[in-house]
Amino acid sequence: MLTFLGFAMVITFMYLIMTKRLSALIALILVPIIFALFGGFAPKIGPMMLEGITKLAPTGVMLMFAILYFALMIDSGLFDPAVRKILKLVKGDPLKISVGTAVLALVVSLDGDGATTYMICVAAMLPLYSRIGMSPRIMAGLIILAGGVMNMTPWGGPTARAASALHVDPSDIFVPMIPAMLAGCLAILAIAWFYGKRERARLGELHLHGDEIDHSEISVSQFPDARRPKLIWFNGALTLALMVALIAGLLPLPVLFMVAFSIAMIVNYPCLQQQKDRVAAHAGSVLAVVGLIFAAGIFTGILSGTGMVDAMSKSLLAVIPPAMGPYLAVITALVSMPFTFFMSNDAFYYGVLPVLAEAASHYGITAAEMARASIVGQPVHLLSPLVPSTYLLVALAGIEFGDHQRFTLKWAILVCLVIMVAALLLGTFPLFSTL
């Protein structure tokens, strides 16, 4: 009975959000409550939901302040000099333009917001591509590949979803994955170099004069009044200190981002009204993400509290050949590509991953290792027709969605495989569990 209820709940949830009958936020709250009532768990629903929300509170806090912190750094103009330098360096050389596109996208997508990354990168790079006749498909492909890798940061979304679904600290997922993500970044730069060489052979070099394109006024910040060019060195040092503290694990992630955000806000915007304006400017994106995390607390709280996830994992174990069980981490990394392409991140991380992780635990594979494996497929996920921001990218670049997919998908799969191989070589998650 519990197995049936569990799978029925997951399938119903996935159907409702994939067919757009309900938003993920509403489905995460209402669907588990209805199925818990069907299962006769009415007296225990309240404590189960509260326990789930309590477990996810640190993740919600971390995401809130991480998004606000990086939004603050972008508003203040921290990344403006890097963007201008990249644009100045690439000039009219197709190889430099291609590699510069990848570097720019990797820098800008650090904030985890795909739509913002696409608007900034396309606005900065498309004139150069048009000027010398390079294909905008190369630009769009490199931008979305960079976004896919940087989407694996805790504030990007998938890592937070995996952490909330499996009740794992986001830093336990993200920090060990950093070397593998860097391998993915190197793969993207290699792809950019390959296309740059090809385009250079096709087009030659067109050296643009400095007065033809003025990069001095280009800014990543969308709020001119919020720019603080005199504080760039301070903001850079603060961000570097934050990253070092994050990797070293000096304090829990939520606390680190709360402290860094508070310091940045006081130094950059001492006026109380300015502080309110900065928070208000990004309140929408913060609310959308954090609300989803707390709603996920209800879903995972009921899924585990009722015993559904245990029953589902046992039935899955019965289906999985015993010889395949020790390989569940690698299997999860591989299936994360097609699964997150054909279904939303919410459906995969809240519906499929908990069942896989529970089954893997019987073979000695930890929840953190399964969570790391589950985010490997993100570069492929962003090419899904279910991702709204991808439509923005192709519209800005002036290309067809199908052309974009055909051009980029093979490279996205390659980047995912590079990340997976790097993670396996570094022991981030196991190829084979000996337990």
TATARA-V675088 format. One record per residue. RES is the residue in three letters. PHI is phi in radians with two decimals (NA if undefined). OMEGA is omega in whole degrees, 0 to 359 (999 if undefined). Layout:
BEGIN
{{RES	PHI	OMEGA} {RES	PHI	OMEGA}}
END
This chain:
BEGIN
{{MET	NA	180} {LEU	-1.12	178} {THR	-1.08	179} {PHE	-1.08	180} {LEU	-1.07	181} {GLY	-1.09	180} {PHE	-1.16	178} {ALA	-1.11	180} {MET	-1.14	180} {VAL	-1.11	181} {ILE	-1.11	178} {THR	-1.07	179} {PHE	-1.03	181} {MET	-1.12	180} {TYR	-1.09	184} {LEU	-1.12	182} {ILE	-1.46	180} {MET	-1.34	177} {THR	-1.62	178} {LYS	1.07	173} {ARG	-1.25	178} {LEU	-2.40	172} {SER	-1.29	179} {ALA	-1.03	181} {LEU	-1.03	182} {ILE	-1.25	181} {ALA	-1.10	180} {LEU	-1.10	181} {ILE	-1.54	190} {LEU	-1.40	185} {VAL	-1.03	181} {PRO	-1.14	179} {ILE	-1.11	181} {ILE	-1.10	182} {PHE	-1.24	176} {ALA	-1.16	176} {LEU	-1.15	177} {PHE	-1.03	183} {GLY	-1.41	178} {GLY	1.41	182} {PHE	-1.77	185} {ALA	-0.87	182} {PRO	-1.15	185} {LYS	-1.78	186} {ILE	-1.06	182} {GLY	-0.99	179} {PRO	-1.05	180} {MET	-1.12	180} {MET	-1.13	181} {LEU	-1.11	178} {GLU	-1.12	178} {GLY	-1.11	179} {ILE	-1.13	180} {THR	-1.05	181} {LYS	-1.15	184} {LEU	-1.64	182} {ALA	-0.96	179} {PRO	-1.04	179} {THR	-1.14	178} {GLY	-1.08	179} {VAL	-1.13	179} {MET	-1.03	181} {LEU	-1.09	181} {MET	-0.99	185} {PHE	-1.40	175} {ALA	-1.18	178} {ILE	-1.09	179} {LEU	-1.11	182} {TYR	-1.12	182} {PHE	-1.21	174} {ALA	-1.10	178} {LEU	-1.11	180} {MET	-1.14	178} {ILE	-1.19	179} {ASP	-1.03	184} {SER	-1.29	178} {GLY	1.62	181} {LEU	-1.01	186} {PHE	-1.61	182} {ASP	-1.04	180} {PRO	-1.06	179} {ALA	-1.12	180} {VAL	-1.12	180} {ARG	-1.11	179} {LYS	-1.12	179} {ILE	-1.07	182} {LEU	-1.15	179} {LYS	-1.22	183} {LEU	-1.24	188} {VAL	-1.23	179} {LYS	0.79	185} {GLY	-1.90	181} {ASP	-1.56	181} {PRO	-0.97	179} {LEU	-1.14	179} {LYS	-1.16	179} {ILE	-1.13	181} {SER	-1.11	180} {VAL	-1.16	178} {GLY	-1.08	177} {THR	-1.06	180} {ALA	-1.12	180} {VAL	-1.12	180} {LEU	-1.04	181} {ALA	-1.12	179} {LEU	-1.14	180} {VAL	-1.24	185} {VAL	-1.20	183} {SER	-1.34	178} {LEU	-1.05	181} {ASP	-1.37	175} {GLY	1.43	181} {ASP	-1.80	184} {GLY	-1.07	183} {ALA	-1.06	179} {THR	-1.10	179} {THR	-1.02	183} {TYR	-1.12	182} {MET	-1.11	182} {ILE	-1.19	185} {CYS	-1.18	180} {VAL	-1.18	179} {ALA	-1.06	182} {ALA	-1.38	191} {MET	-1.73	186} {LEU	-1.02	178} {PRO	-1.02	178} {LEU	-1.17	179} {TYR	-1.07	181} {SER	-1.17	185} {ARG	-1.08	185} {ILE	-1.85	174} {GLY	1.49	176} {MET	-1.34	181} {SER	-1.25	177} {PRO	-1.18	176} {ARG	-1.12	177} {ILE	-1.11	179} {MET	-1.03	182} {ALA	-1.09	180} {GLY	-1.11	180} {LEU	-1.16	180} {ILE	-1.11	184} {ILE	-1.29	175} {LEU	-1.14	178} {ALA	-1.09	178} {GLY	-1.08	180} {GLY	-1.13	178} {VAL	-1.23	182} {MET	-1.25	175} {ASN	-1.18	181} {MET	-1.46	175} {THR	-1.19	183} {PRO	-1.03	181} {TRP	-1.60	179} {GLY	-1.40	177} {GLY	2.31	184} {PRO	-1.04	180} {THR	-1.11	178} {ALA	-1.14	178} {ARG	-1.13	179} {ALA	-1.09	180} {ALA	-1.11	181} {SER	-1.26	181} {ALA	-1.21	184} {LEU	-1.90	180} {HIS	0.97	179} {VAL	-2.05	176} {ASP	-1.14	181} {PRO	-0.95	180} {SER	-1.18	178} {ASP	-1.21	176} {ILE	-1.54	190} {PHE	-1.27	187} {VAL	-1.02	178} {PRO	-1.14	181} {MET	-1.48	184} {ILE	-1.00	178} {PRO	-1.04	179} {ALA	-1.17	176} {MET	-1.12	177} {LEU	-1.10	175} {ALA	-1.08	176} {GLY	-1.10	178} {CYS	-1.09	177} {LEU	-1.10	178} {ALA	-1.10	179} {ILE	-1.13	178} {LEU	-1.11	177} {ALA	-1.16	177} {ILE	-1.11	178} {ALA	-1.08	179} {TRP	-1.10	180} {PHE	-1.04	181} {TYR	-1.25	178} {GLY	-1.10	177} {LYS	-1.09	182} {ARG	-1.16	180} {GLU	-1.22	177} {ARG	-1.13	178} {ALA	-1.15	182} {ARG	-1.36	189} {LEU	-1.85	190} {GLY	1.33	180} {GLU	-1.83	175} {LEU	-2.09	183} {HIS	-1.35	181} {LEU	-1.52	178} {HIS	-1.32	184} {GLY	-1.02	183} {ASP	-1.47	180} {GLU	-1.35	178} {ILE	-2.24	181} {ASP	-1.65	181} {HIS	-1.66	189} {SER	-1.14	183} {GLU	-1.74	180} {ILE	-1.22	181} {SER	-2.43	175} {VAL	-1.28	182} {SER	-1.18	178} {GLN	-1.65	181} {PHE	-2.19	184} {PRO	-0.95	182} {ASP	-1.20	184} {ALA	-1.57	183} {ARG	-1.20	179} {ARG	-2.31	184} {PRO	-1.05	181} {LYS	-1.29	183} {LEU	-1.86	183} {ILE	-1.04	182} {TRP	-1.14	178} {PHE	-1.12	181} {ASN	-1.12	177} {GLY	-1.13	179} {ALA	-1.15	179} {LEU	-1.13	179} {THR	-1.14	178} {LEU	-1.10	178} {ALA	-1.08	178} {LEU	-1.09	180} {MET	-1.13	178} {VAL	-1.11	179} {ALA	-1.13	179} {LEU	-1.12	182} {ILE	-1.19	181} {ALA	-1.32	180} {GLY	1.20	182} {LEU	-1.12	179} {LEU	-2.46	175} {PRO	-1.02	183} {LEU	-0.92	180} {PRO	-1.01	181} {VAL	-1.16	180} {LEU	-1.02	182} {PHE	-1.24	177} {MET	-1.10	181} {VAL	-1.16	181} {ALA	-1.09	178} {PHE	-1.09	181} {SER	-1.11	179} {ILE	-1.11	181} {ALA	-1.08	182} {MET	-1.14	182} {ILE	-1.13	183} {VAL	-1.26	184} {ASN	-1.40	185} {TYR	-2.33	183} {PRO	-1.16	180} {CYS	-1.29	183} {LEU	-1.07	180} {GLN	-1.16	177} {GLN	-1.11	178} {GLN	-1.10	178} {LYS	-1.10	181} {ASP	-1.11	181} {ARG	-1.17	178} {VAL	-1.14	181} {ALA	-1.10	182} {ALA	-1.11	184} {HIS	-2.06	183} {ALA	-1.08	182} {GLY	-1.10	181} {SER	-1.19	178} {VAL	-1.14	182} {LEU	-1.09	181} {ALA	-1.07	183} {VAL	-1.36	185} {VAL	-1.17	177} {GLY	-1.04	179} {LEU	-1.12	181} {ILE	-1.13	180} {PHE	-1.22	175} {ALA	-1.13	177} {ALA	-1.11	177} {GLY	-1.06	177} {ILE	-1.16	182} {PHE	-1.08	183} {THR	-1.24	178} {GLY	-1.10	179} {ILE	-1.28	181} {LEU	-1.03	181} {SER	-1.52	183} {GLY	-1.14	179} {THR	-1.41	184} {GLY	1.53	181} {MET	-1.09	185} {VAL	-1.14	176} {ASP	-1.13	180} {ALA	-1.13	180} {MET	-1.15	181} {SER	-1.16	179} {LYS	-1.13	179} {SER	-1.20	178} {LEU	-1.19	177} {LEU	-1.06	181} {ALA	-1.19	182} {VAL	-1.53	182} {ILE	-1.22	176} {PRO	-1.03	182} {PRO	-0.92	181} {ALA	-1.19	182} {MET	-1.57	184} {GLY	-0.93	181} {PRO	-1.11	181} {TYR	-1.72	188} {LEU	-1.07	179} {ALA	-1.14	179} {VAL	-1.16	178} {ILE	-1.04	179} {THR	-1.10	179} {ALA	-1.08	181} {LEU	-1.24	182} {VAL	-1.30	178} {SER	-1.12	178} {MET	-1.22	180} {PRO	-1.19	183} {PHE	-1.10	181} {THR	-1.38	173} {PHE	-1.42	184} {PHE	-1.61	175} {MET	-2.42	181} {SER	-1.27	175} {ASN	-1.01	180} {ASP	-1.05	181} {ALA	-1.11	182} {PHE	-1.25	187} {TYR	-1.32	180} {TYR	-1.67	182} {GLY	-1.76	187} {VAL	-1.71	187} {LEU	-1.02	180} {PRO	-1.02	180} {VAL	-1.21	178} {LEU	-1.09	182} {ALA	-1.16	179} {GLU	-1.14	177} {ALA	-1.13	181} {ALA	-1.16	181} {SER	-1.08	179} {HIS	-1.26	178} {TYR	-1.89	177} {GLY	1.46	178} {ILE	-1.61	186} {THR	-1.33	178} {ALA	-1.10	180} {ALA	-1.11	179} {GLU	-1.15	178} {MET	-1.17	178} {ALA	-1.10	178} {ARG	-1.09	180} {ALA	-1.10	186} {SER	-1.23	183} {ILE	-1.65	182} {VAL	-1.07	187} {GLY	-1.44	186} {GLN	-1.09	176} {PRO	-1.02	176} {VAL	-1.32	182} {HIS	-0.97	185} {LEU	-1.16	177} {LEU	-1.51	181} {SER	-1.17	174} {PRO	-1.16	178} {LEU	-1.49	181} {VAL	-1.69	186} {PRO	-1.07	185} {SER	-1.13	180} {THR	-1.16	176} {TYR	-1.13	176} {LEU	-1.10	181} {LEU	-1.06	183} {VAL	-1.18	178} {ALA	-1.18	180} {LEU	-1.15	182} {ALA	-1.39	179} {GLY	1.26	179} {ILE	-2.17	179} {GLU	-1.44	181} {PHE	-1.06	180} {GLY	-1.09	177} {ASP	-1.10	179} {HIS	-1.08	179} {GLN	-1.12	182} {ARG	-1.09	181} {PHE	-1.26	192} {THR	-1.68	190} {LEU	-1.01	181} {LYS	-1.08	180} {TRP	-1.28	178} {ALA	-1.12	177} {ILE	-1.09	179} {LEU	-1.06	180} {VAL	-1.09	177} {CYS	-1.05	180} {LEU	-1.15	177} {VAL	-1.09	179} {ILE	-1.06	181} {MET	-1.13	180} {VAL	-1.11	178} {ALA	-1.07	180} {ALA	-1.11	179} {LEU	-1.17	181} {LEU	-1.13	181} {LEU	-1.55	180} {GLY	1.31	180} {THR	-1.15	166} {PHE	-2.52	192} {PRO	-1.47	170} {LEU	-1.21	186} {PHE	-2.58	178} {SER	-1.67	184} {THR	-1.47	183} {LEU	-1.26	999}}
END
